[in-house]
Amino acid sequence: MKKKQVLALCLALAMAMGTLTACGSSNNAPAADNAVDTPAETQAQDGAEAGAENTTDAADAENAVDPANWGEYDALIEEIRTTTDFVEREALMHKAEDMIMETGAILPIYYYNNMYLQKPYVSGVYVNGYGFKYWMFAETQGDTLRLNQASEPDKLDPALNSTVDGACLAVNSFSGLFTYDENAEVVPDLAADYTVSDDGLTYTFNLLPDLKWSDGSELNANDFVYSWNRAVAEETAADYSYMFDAIKHNDDGTLAITASEDGQSLTVELGAPCAYFLDLCAFPAYYPVKQSEVESAADWQTNPGAWCQEAGFVSNGAYTLESWTHDESMVYVKNPNYHRADEVKIEKLQFMLSADDTAVFAAYNAGDLDFVADTIPTDEIQTLLGNPEFHTVDQIGTYYVGFNVKSDLFADKTPAQANAMRRAFALLVDRDYIAENIGQTGQKPANTFIPAGMADGNGGVFKENDDAYTYPDEATTGYYDPEAIDENVEKAIELLEFAGYEFTDDGVLSDATPISFEYLTNDTTTHVAIAEALQQDFGFIGINMTIKTVDWNVFLNERKAGNYDIARNGWVADFNDPINMLEMWTTESGNNDCQFGR
């Protein structure tokens, strides 16, 4: 019998006896500040002796930071960016994670892995922990690789894209100073070599000779100066503009970057030493775009991505976009001016654009596709486990549910009551069930936003104990306790009562104080299945959640604009440092979908 069925049966029996039991399994009470200097063994013992109590209560909600007043968090992120004390930096990042978890607005579900199907005659494809898929050095039967990565891409401009599927298209059609190799190591790409000053603040990159755009025109360091300044310009409105905060900014808002007179070298001044700066240089937002191409669009000043909304635009990577039938297909062809063109064996990448994972799976089985990423029907995964064509790759990322802190759901509540509501919802979610029965490929249930395995920026792993920090024990004092099912539900009801809701003797919401909200998701089977699991978890105590499914592009833009109550979300790291998972939540970040500080 499935766990969800057991929980439902237990609840039904308990309600029949007038006693509330089982249905949730999370505890979002942050305990990192209390855990510093406490050995993990002592934590576990103390937690066991105390009965592994949940610590989330109304006092936590009262004391939590108000997401409407987010200046403290913004200042904390700036301190993390500029400190040169890496032990202190790690501690500050733990503090930042505690702050976002204390809001209750981020409900981690599980830590990501990446799955894909690849025909046995395809070789040379490699995938890294950031979700990037590199097809440019692959080989297959004939000269065409037929793929499905996702549905219609939202943006192809590397400075404007903020999705994994868009990044996969970018890394195969654009090139930056650095890239990732098949071992997931950052390596030079357009850079021939580089030097770093003794203080770690000045990088000088020498470019490879004779670099060209796909139209055959010269590409040089001035293109990087233009592109990086464009990415941070207010009128560009790039979601990732904050990724350039590692670079020193001039008084006029431009970046402290200069090209040599001959255009063969680029000098970059940082505001503080940045151990992951080369990783930034491998990230698509740092890729160059051609100024004349960008500004050839009639409305380029008000629509910065207009230049690449149709096929035929100039790029500098392994492939260029030859044709694009929107919502149906894309065809990329080999770029003869790519600096590694002699290593590119496949002449054409042919994409099927679809979010219908059943149709995509059928096309793969019929032999019409050679490679399928992510869009695999949930009910087919069990039959694929052990199939040599089915692959999984660990990712540094977290699947989570995001709450719009400005939603009308919280409109008549005090900040503490709104916080209590969000924490209560989190306590009702059975993450184990979702990971085991919907994810099915070894995803680990998540108790915090920073994913398992992420480095700490100080030579260790963020979620492991070291000399500078003792991480909260998950089973006793952490954010999420999968064993405390009864306690989690009881605590959720207490928090909702604090927020002004009434309950019957059977532990169900009173008709006098109903809770109804809409959950926003895109329409692939995995996301819908998770939404239905949440709907059932919330429904156990009478919360009414309706599910709204929309197309991928609509979903992204509605979520970004804050046009939702609660939405599915996920973040795969752009580089292996916790700052990447934390700085996205600053007030002005384009990726701040929860609307903190807005």
C-alpha positions as CSV (number, residue, x, y, z in Angstrom):
1,M,0.0,0.0,0.0
2,K,1.3,3.4,-0.8
3,K,2.3,5.7,2.0
4,K,-0.3,8.3,1.0
5,Q,-3.1,5.8,1.2
6,V,-1.9,4.7,4.7
7,L,-1.9,8.3,5.9
8,A,-5.4,8.9,4.5
9,L,-6.7,5.8,6.2
10,C,-5.1,6.8,9.5
11,L,-6.6,10.2,9.3
12,A,-10.1,8.9,8.5
13,L,-9.9,6.5,11.5
14,A,-8.6,9.2,13.8
15,M,-11.3,11.6,12.7
16,A,-13.9,9.0,13.4
17,M,-12.6,8.8,16.9
18,G,-12.5,12.5,17.3
19,T,-8.7,12.6,17.4
20,L,-6.5,14.3,14.9
21,T,-3.5,12.3,13.4
22,A,-1.3,11.9,10.4
23,C,-1.0,13.7,7.1
24,G,2.0,16.1,6.9
25,S,5.7,15.8,7.3
26,S,7.7,19.0,7.5
27,N,9.1,21.4,10.0
28,N,10.4,24.7,8.7
29,A,11.5,26.0,12.1
30,P,15.1,27.3,11.5
31,A,17.5,26.4,14.2
32,A,20.9,27.2,12.7
33,D,21.6,30.1,15.0
34,N,21.0,27.9,18.0
35,A,23.1,25.1,16.6
36,V,26.4,27.0,16.2
37,D,29.1,25.6,18.6
38,T,26.9,22.6,19.4
39,P,28.3,19.2,18.3
40,A,26.0,17.3,16.0
41,E,26.0,14.3,18.4
42,T,24.9,16.4,21.3
43,Q,22.1,17.9,19.2
44,A,20.8,14.4,18.3
45,Q,20.9,13.3,21.9
46,D,19.2,16.4,23.2
47,G,16.5,16.1,20.5
48,A,15.9,12.5,21.4
49,E,15.6,13.2,25.1
50,A,13.2,16.1,24.3
51,G,11.0,13.8,22.2
52,A,12.1,15.4,18.9
53,E,9.6,18.2,19.4
54,N,8.7,20.5,16.6
55,T,9.7,24.0,17.4
56,T,7.6,26.0,15.0
57,D,5.0,28.0,16.9
58,A,3.3,31.3,17.0
59,A,6.4,32.9,18.7
60,D,8.5,31.9,15.7
61,A,5.9,33.6,13.5
62,E,5.9,36.7,15.7
63,N,9.7,36.9,15.6
64,A,10.3,36.1,12.0
65,V,11.5,38.8,9.6
66,D,8.7,40.6,7.7
67,P,9.2,40.0,4.0
68,A,7.8,43.4,3.3
69,N,10.7,45.0,5.1
70,W,13.6,43.3,3.4
71,G,16.4,45.8,3.8
72,E,18.2,43.7,6.4
73,Y,18.4,40.8,3.9
74,D,19.6,43.0,1.1
75,A,22.4,44.4,3.3
76,L,23.3,40.9,4.4
77,I,23.8,39.7,0.8
78,E,25.9,42.7,0.1
79,E,28.1,41.9,3.1
80,I,28.5,38.3,1.9
81,R,29.5,39.6,-1.6
82,T,32.2,41.9,-0.2
83,T,33.7,40.1,2.9
84,T,37.2,38.6,2.5
85,D,36.8,36.5,5.7
86,F,35.6,33.2,4.2
87,V,34.8,31.6,7.6
88,E,32.6,34.6,8.4
89,R,31.2,34.5,4.9
90,E,30.0,30.9,5.4
91,A,28.3,31.9,8.7
92,L,26.6,34.9,7.0
93,M,25.2,32.6,4.3
94,H,23.7,30.3,6.9
95,K,22.1,33.4,8.4
96,A,20.7,34.4,5.1
97,E,19.2,31.0,4.5
98,D,17.7,31.1,7.9
99,M,16.0,34.4,7.1
100,I,14.4,33.2,3.9
101,M,13.3,30.0,5.6
102,E,11.8,31.9,8.5
103,T,9.5,33.8,6.2
104,G,7.8,30.5,5.4
105,A,7.5,31.7,1.8
106,I,9.8,29.0,0.4
107,L,8.6,25.4,0.9
108,P,11.4,23.0,-0.3
109,I,10.1,19.7,-1.7
110,Y,13.2,17.7,-2.9
111,Y,16.7,18.2,-4.2
112,Y,16.9,17.9,-8.0
113,N,18.4,15.3,-10.3
114,N,18.2,15.4,-14.0
115,M,16.8,12.6,-16.2
116,Y,17.0,12.1,-19.9
117,L,16.6,9.4,-22.6
118,Q,19.3,8.9,-25.2
119,K,19.4,6.4,-28.0
120,P,22.4,4.0,-27.8
121,Y,23.8,5.2,-31.1
122,V,24.2,8.7,-29.7
123,S,27.5,9.5,-27.9
124,G,29.5,12.5,-26.7
125,V,26.6,14.4,-25.0
126,Y,27.5,15.6,-21.6
127,V,25.4,17.1,-18.8
128,N,26.6,19.0,-15.7
129,G,25.1,19.6,-12.2
130,Y,23.7,23.0,-13.3
131,G,21.4,21.3,-15.9
132,F,23.4,22.4,-18.9
133,K,23.4,19.9,-21.8
134,Y,26.2,20.1,-24.4
135,W,25.4,18.5,-27.7
136,M,28.0,20.3,-29.9
137,F,30.6,17.5,-29.7
138,A,28.1,14.6,-29.9
139,E,27.9,12.0,-32.6
140,T,24.9,10.1,-34.0
141,Q,23.7,8.2,-37.0
142,G,23.7,10.6,-40.0
143,D,24.2,14.3,-39.6
144,T,21.1,15.3,-37.5
145,L,20.4,15.0,-33.8
146,R,16.7,15.0,-33.1
147,L,15.8,16.3,-29.6
148,N,13.2,17.5,-27.2
149,Q,14.4,19.8,-24.4
150,A,11.1,21.6,-23.6
151,S,8.3,23.5,-25.2
152,E,8.6,27.0,-26.7
153,P,11.6,28.7,-25.1
154,D,10.9,31.9,-23.3
155,K,14.0,33.9,-24.3
156,L,17.0,33.1,-26.5
157,D,19.0,36.2,-25.5
158,P,21.7,34.9,-23.1
159,A,21.4,38.0,-21.0
160,L,17.7,37.7,-20.6
161,N,17.2,34.0,-20.3
162,S,16.5,32.6,-16.8
163,T,15.5,29.0,-17.5
164,V,17.4,25.8,-17.7
165,D,16.0,24.9,-21.1
166,G,17.0,28.4,-22.4
167,A,20.5,28.0,-21.0
168,C,20.9,24.7,-22.8
169,L,20.1,26.4,-26.1
170,A,22.5,29.2,-25.2
171,V,25.5,27.0,-24.4
172,N,25.1,25.4,-27.8
173,S,24.7,28.6,-29.8
174,F,26.9,31.1,-27.9
175,S,30.3,31.0,-26.4
176,G,31.9,32.9,-23.5
177,L,35.3,33.4,-22.0
178,F,35.0,30.0,-20.2
179,T,32.8,26.9,-20.5
180,Y,32.4,23.5,-18.8
181,D,34.0,20.4,-20.1
182,E,32.7,16.8,-20.0
183,N,34.1,16.5,-16.4
184,A,32.0,19.5,-15.3
185,E,35.2,21.5,-14.8
186,V,35.4,25.1,-15.8
187,V,37.8,25.6,-18.7
188,P,38.8,28.4,-21.1
189,D,36.7,28.8,-24.1
190,L,37.2,32.1,-26.0
191,A,40.0,33.0,-23.5
192,A,43.4,31.9,-24.5
193,D,44.8,32.5,-21.0
194,Y,44.3,34.9,-18.1
195,T,46.1,36.4,-15.1
196,V,44.9,37.5,-11.7
197,S,46.5,40.2,-9.6
198,D,48.0,39.3,-6.2
199,D,45.0,40.9,-4.4
200,G,42.5,38.9,-6.4
201,L,40.8,42.0,-7.7
202,T,42.0,42.3,-11.3
203,Y,41.5,39.7,-14.0
204,T,43.0,40.1,-17.4
205,F,41.8,37.8,-20.1
206,N,43.7,37.4,-23.4
207,L,41.4,36.2,-26.2
208,L,42.1,33.5,-28.8
209,P,43.1,35.1,-32.2
210,D,40.8,35.5,-35.1
211,L,37.5,35.0,-33.3
212,K,34.4,35.6,-35.4
213,W,30.7,36.0,-35.1
214,S,28.5,33.6,-37.2
215,D,28.3,36.2,-39.9
216,G,32.1,36.2,-40.3
217,S,32.7,39.6,-38.7
218,E,35.3,40.1,-36.0
219,L,34.6,39.3,-32.4
220,N,36.9,41.0,-29.8
221,A,37.1,42.2,-26.2
222,N,34.9,45.3,-27.0
223,D,32.0,42.9,-27.6
224,F,32.4,41.8,-24.0
225,V,32.5,45.4,-22.7
226,Y,29.3,46.1,-24.6
227,S,27.5,42.9,-23.6
228,W,28.3,43.0,-19.9
229,N,27.3,46.6,-19.6
230,R,24.1,45.9,-21.5
231,A,23.3,43.1,-19.1
232,V,23.4,45.5,-16.1
233,A,21.7,48.5,-17.8
234,E,18.4,49.3,-16.2
235,E,16.6,49.5,-19.6
236,T,17.7,45.9,-20.4
237,A,15.9,44.7,-17.2
238,A,17.8,41.4,-17.1
239,D,16.8,39.1,-14.4
240,Y,20.4,38.2,-13.9
241,S,21.8,41.7,-13.7
242,Y,22.8,40.9,-10.1
243,M,25.2,38.2,-11.3
244,F,27.5,41.1,-12.3
245,D,27.7,42.5,-8.8
246,A,31.0,40.8,-8.3
247,I,32.5,43.3,-10.7
248,K,33.2,46.8,-9.5
249,H,30.7,49.4,-10.7
250,N,31.7,52.8,-11.8
251,D,29.9,55.9,-10.6
252,D,27.8,56.1,-13.7
253,G,26.6,52.5,-13.2
254,T,28.8,50.9,-15.8
255,L,31.2,48.1,-15.0
256,A,34.9,48.5,-14.4
257,I,35.9,46.6,-17.5
258,T,38.1,47.7,-20.3
259,A,39.3,46.3,-23.7
260,S,42.8,46.8,-24.9
261,E,43.4,49.0,-27.8
262,D,43.8,46.0,-30.2
263,G,40.7,44.3,-28.8
264,Q,42.6,41.2,-27.8
265,S,42.4,41.5,-24.0
266,L,39.8,42.3,-21.4
267,T,40.6,43.7,-18.0
268,V,38.1,43.3,-15.2
269,E,38.2,44.9,-11.8
270,L,36.2,43.1,-9.0
271,G,34.8,44.8,-5.9
272,A,36.1,41.9,-3.7
273,P,37.9,38.7,-4.3
274,C,35.5,36.2,-5.9
275,A,36.5,32.5,-5.8
276,Y,33.8,31.6,-8.4
277,F,34.4,34.4,-10.9
278,L,35.6,32.0,-13.6
279,D,32.3,30.1,-13.2
280,L,30.5,33.3,-13.8
281,C,32.4,33.7,-17.0
282,A,31.1,30.3,-18.1
283,F,27.5,31.3,-17.4
284,P,25.3,32.4,-20.3
285,A,24.5,35.8,-19.0
286,Y,28.2,36.6,-19.4
287,Y,28.2,35.5,-23.1
288,P,28.8,38.3,-25.7
289,V,26.1,39.5,-28.1
290,K,26.8,41.5,-31.2
291,Q,25.9,45.2,-30.7
292,S,24.8,45.9,-34.3
293,E,22.6,42.8,-34.3
294,V,20.9,43.7,-31.0
295,E,20.3,47.3,-32.1
296,S,19.1,46.4,-35.6
297,A,15.6,45.6,-34.1
298,A,13.3,48.6,-34.5
299,D,12.2,48.5,-30.9
300,W,15.4,47.4,-29.3
301,Q,15.4,50.1,-26.7
302,T,12.0,49.1,-25.3
303,N,12.1,45.4,-26.2
304,P,15.7,44.3,-25.6
305,G,15.3,40.7,-26.7
306,A,13.6,41.6,-30.0
307,W,16.7,40.9,-32.0
308,C,16.5,37.1,-31.4
309,Q,12.8,36.4,-31.4
310,E,13.0,34.8,-34.8
311,A,15.5,32.6,-36.6
312,G,18.5,33.9,-38.4
313,F,20.2,36.1,-35.7
314,V,23.9,36.3,-35.3
315,S,25.6,34.2,-32.5
316,N,29.1,32.9,-31.9
317,G,28.6,29.3,-30.7
318,A,28.6,25.9,-32.3
319,Y,25.2,26.3,-33.9
320,T,23.0,29.0,-35.3
321,L,19.2,29.0,-35.4
322,E,18.2,28.4,-39.0
323,S,14.4,28.0,-38.7
324,W,11.8,28.4,-36.0
325,T,8.2,27.3,-36.3
326,H,6.9,28.7,-33.0
327,D,5.4,26.1,-30.6
328,E,6.3,23.3,-33.0
329,S,10.0,23.0,-33.9
330,M,13.4,24.7,-34.1
331,V,16.4,23.8,-36.4
332,Y,19.9,24.8,-35.5
333,V,22.7,24.3,-38.0
334,K,26.5,24.1,-37.6
335,N,28.3,27.5,-37.5
336,P,31.4,27.3,-39.7
337,N,32.8,30.3,-38.0
338,Y,32.7,28.7,-34.5
339,H,36.3,28.6,-33.1
340,R,36.0,24.8,-32.6
341,A,34.0,24.0,-35.7
342,D,36.4,21.2,-36.7
343,E,35.3,19.3,-33.5
344,V,31.6,19.6,-34.3
345,K,30.4,16.4,-36.0
346,I,26.7,16.9,-36.1
347,E,25.5,19.3,-38.8
348,K,22.0,19.9,-37.5
349,L,20.1,20.0,-34.2
350,Q,16.4,19.4,-34.8
351,F,14.1,20.3,-31.8
352,M,10.6,19.1,-31.2
353,L,9.0,21.8,-29.1
354,S,6.4,20.3,-26.8
355,A,5.4,20.1,-23.1
356,D,3.2,17.1,-23.8
357,D,5.5,14.5,-22.2
358,T,3.2,11.6,-23.4
359,A,3.5,12.8,-27.0
360,V,7.3,13.3,-26.6
361,F,7.7,9.8,-25.1
362,A,5.8,8.3,-27.9
363,A,7.9,10.1,-30.5
364,Y,11.1,8.8,-28.8
365,N,9.7,5.2,-28.7
366,A,8.7,5.5,-32.4
367,G,12.3,6.4,-33.3
368,D,11.5,10.0,-34.2
369,L,13.6,11.5,-31.4
370,D,17.2,10.6,-30.4
371,F,17.3,12.5,-27.1
372,V,14.6,13.6,-24.6
373,A,15.4,15.7,-21.5
374,D,13.2,15.9,-18.4
375,T,9.8,15.6,-20.1
376,I,9.2,12.0,-19.3
377,P,5.7,10.9,-18.1
378,T,5.6,10.2,-14.4
379,D,3.8,6.9,-14.9
380,E,6.6,5.6,-17.2
381,I,9.5,6.2,-14.9
382,Q,9.3,2.9,-13.0
383,T,9.5,0.9,-16.3
384,L,12.5,2.9,-17.4
385,L,14.6,2.3,-14.3
386,G,17.4,0.0,-15.3
387,N,17.0,0.8,-19.0
388,P,20.4,1.7,-20.4
389,E,18.8,4.5,-22.5
390,F,17.5,6.1,-19.3
391,H,20.0,8.4,-17.5
392,T,20.0,10.4,-14.3
393,V,22.5,13.0,-13.2
394,D,22.7,14.6,-9.8
395,Q,22.0,18.4,-9.9
396,I,22.7,21.2,-7.5
397,G,19.2,22.4,-7.1
398,T,15.9,22.4,-5.2
399,Y,12.4,21.8,-6.3
400,Y,10.2,24.0,-4.1
401,V,6.8,25.7,-3.7
402,G,6.9,29.5,-3.6
403,F,4.4,31.7,-1.8
404,N,3.6,35.2,-3.1
405,V,4.0,37.2,0.1
406,K,1.8,39.9,-1.5
407,S,-1.0,37.5,-2.3
408,D,-4.6,38.5,-1.4
409,L,-4.5,35.2,0.6
410,F,-2.7,37.1,3.3
411,A,-4.3,40.5,2.7
412,D,-6.3,40.7,6.0
413,K,-3.5,39.2,8.2
414,T,-0.8,40.7,10.3
415,P,2.8,39.9,9.2
416,A,2.9,37.3,12.0
417,Q,-0.4,35.7,11.0
418,A,0.7,35.5,7.3
419,N,3.9,33.9,8.4
420,A,2.0,31.4,10.6
421,M,-0.2,30.5,7.6
422,R,2.8,29.8,5.3
423,R,4.5,27.7,8.0
424,A,1.4,25.8,8.6
425,F,1.0,24.9,4.9
426,A,4.6,23.7,4.9
427,L,4.0,21.4,7.9
428,L,1.2,19.6,6.0
429,V,3.3,18.5,3.0
430,D,4.5,14.9,2.8
431,R,7.8,15.4,0.9
432,D,8.8,11.8,1.3
433,Y,5.7,10.7,-0.6
434,I,6.4,13.2,-3.4
435,A,10.0,12.2,-3.8
436,E,9.4,8.4,-3.6
437,N,6.2,8.1,-5.6
438,I,6.3,11.1,-8.1
439,G,10.0,11.8,-8.4
440,Q,10.9,8.1,-8.4
441,T,14.6,8.6,-9.3
442,G,16.2,8.9,-6.0
443,Q,15.4,12.6,-5.2
444,K,16.1,13.4,-1.6
445,P,13.3,15.2,0.3
446,A,14.4,18.7,1.0
447,N,14.4,20.4,4.4
448,T,16.2,23.6,3.4
449,F,16.5,25.7,0.3
450,I,20.3,25.3,-0.2
451,P,20.6,21.9,-1.9
452,A,22.5,18.9,-0.6
453,G,26.1,18.7,-1.9
454,M,26.6,22.4,-2.5
455,A,30.0,23.8,-1.5
456,D,30.3,26.3,1.3
457,G,32.8,28.6,-0.4
458,N,35.3,27.7,2.3
459,G,36.6,24.3,1.1
460,G,33.7,22.2,2.5
461,V,30.1,21.4,2.0
462,F,27.4,23.8,3.1
463,K,25.1,21.2,4.7
464,E,27.9,19.4,6.6
465,N,29.5,20.3,9.9
466,D,32.9,21.8,10.0
467,D,35.1,23.8,12.4
468,A,33.1,27.0,11.7
469,Y,29.6,25.7,11.7
470,T,27.4,22.9,13.0
471,Y,24.4,22.3,10.8
472,P,21.0,21.7,12.4
473,D,20.2,18.0,12.9
474,E,17.4,17.3,10.4
475,A,15.5,14.9,12.6
476,T,15.3,17.0,15.8
477,T,16.0,20.7,15.3
478,G,16.0,21.1,11.5
479,Y,13.5,22.7,9.2
480,Y,11.8,19.5,8.3
481,D,11.1,16.4,10.4
482,P,9.7,13.5,8.3
483,E,8.9,11.3,11.3
484,A,6.8,13.8,13.3
485,I,3.6,13.3,11.2
486,D,1.2,13.8,14.1
487,E,3.0,16.6,15.6
488,N,3.4,18.4,12.3
489,V,-0.4,18.4,11.7
490,E,-1.2,19.5,15.2
491,K,1.3,22.3,15.0
492,A,-0.1,23.4,11.6
493,I,-3.6,23.6,13.2
494,E,-2.2,25.7,16.1
495,L,-0.5,28.1,13.7
496,L,-3.7,28.5,11.7
497,E,-5.7,29.1,14.8
498,F,-3.1,31.8,15.7
499,A,-3.8,33.3,12.2
500,G,-7.6,33.5,13.1
501,Y,-9.0,30.3,11.7
502,E,-11.4,28.0,13.5
503,F,-11.5,24.2,13.5
504,T,-14.1,21.6,14.3
505,D,-13.5,19.0,17.0
506,D,-12.3,16.6,14.2
507,G,-9.5,18.9,13.2
508,V,-11.0,20.3,10.0
509,L,-11.4,23.9,9.1
510,S,-14.7,25.4,10.1
511,D,-17.0,26.6,7.4
512,A,-17.0,30.0,9.1
513,T,-13.3,30.5,8.3
514,P,-12.5,28.7,5.0
515,I,-9.1,28.8,3.3
516,S,-9.1,28.8,-0.5
517,F,-6.3,29.6,-2.9
518,E,-5.0,28.8,-6.4
519,Y,-1.8,26.9,-7.2
520,L,-0.1,27.8,-10.4
521,T,2.0,25.4,-12.4
522,N,3.0,24.5,-15.9
523,D,1.3,21.5,-17.4
524,T,3.8,18.5,-17.5
525,T,2.7,15.4,-15.7
526,T,5.3,15.5,-12.9
527,H,4.3,19.1,-11.9
528,V,0.6,18.3,-12.1
529,A,1.1,15.2,-10.0
530,I,3.0,17.1,-7.3
531,A,0.2,19.7,-7.3
532,E,-2.4,17.0,-6.8
533,A,-0.3,15.6,-3.9
534,L,-0.2,19.0,-2.3
535,Q,-4.0,19.4,-2.9
536,Q,-4.6,16.2,-1.0
537,D,-2.2,17.1,1.8
538,F,-3.9,20.5,2.3
539,G,-7.3,18.9,1.9
540,F,-6.8,16.7,4.9
541,I,-7.7,19.6,7.2
542,G,-10.2,21.2,4.9
543,I,-8.0,23.7,2.9
544,N,-9.3,24.1,-0.6
545,M,-6.6,24.4,-3.2
546,T,-7.5,24.6,-6.9
547,I,-4.8,23.9,-9.6
548,K,-4.3,26.2,-12.5
549,T,-2.1,24.9,-15.3
550,V,-0.8,27.1,-18.1
551,D,1.7,27.0,-20.9
552,W,5.4,27.3,-20.0
553,N,5.9,30.9,-21.2
554,V,2.7,32.1,-19.6
555,F,3.7,30.3,-16.4
556,L,7.1,32.0,-16.2
557,N,5.8,35.5,-16.8
558,E,2.8,35.2,-14.5
559,R,5.0,33.9,-11.6
560,K,7.6,36.6,-12.2
561,A,4.9,39.3,-12.2
562,G,3.5,38.0,-8.9
563,N,0.2,37.1,-10.5
564,Y,-0.3,34.0,-8.3
565,D,-1.0,32.9,-4.7
566,I,1.2,29.8,-4.5
567,A,3.2,28.4,-7.4
568,R,5.5,25.5,-8.1
569,N,9.1,26.6,-8.6
570,G,12.6,25.2,-8.8
571,W,16.2,26.5,-8.9
572,V,19.2,24.7,-10.3
573,A,22.4,26.5,-9.3
574,D,24.3,28.5,-11.9
575,F,27.5,27.8,-10.1
576,N,28.6,25.9,-6.9
577,D,28.4,28.5,-4.2
578,P,25.4,29.2,-1.9
579,I,25.4,32.9,-2.8
580,N,23.8,31.9,-6.1
581,M,20.8,30.5,-4.2
582,L,20.6,33.5,-1.8
583,E,21.2,36.6,-3.9
584,M,18.2,35.7,-6.1
585,W,16.0,36.8,-3.2
586,T,17.2,40.4,-2.9
587,T,14.5,43.1,-3.4
588,E,15.7,44.1,-6.8
589,S,16.5,40.7,-8.2
590,G,14.7,39.7,-11.3
591,N,14.3,36.2,-9.9
592,N,12.6,37.3,-6.7
593,D,9.3,35.6,-7.6
594,C,8.1,35.5,-4.0
595,Q,8.1,39.3,-4.1
596,F,10.2,39.9,-1.0
597,G,10.6,43.6,-0.2
598,R,8.3,44.6,-3.1
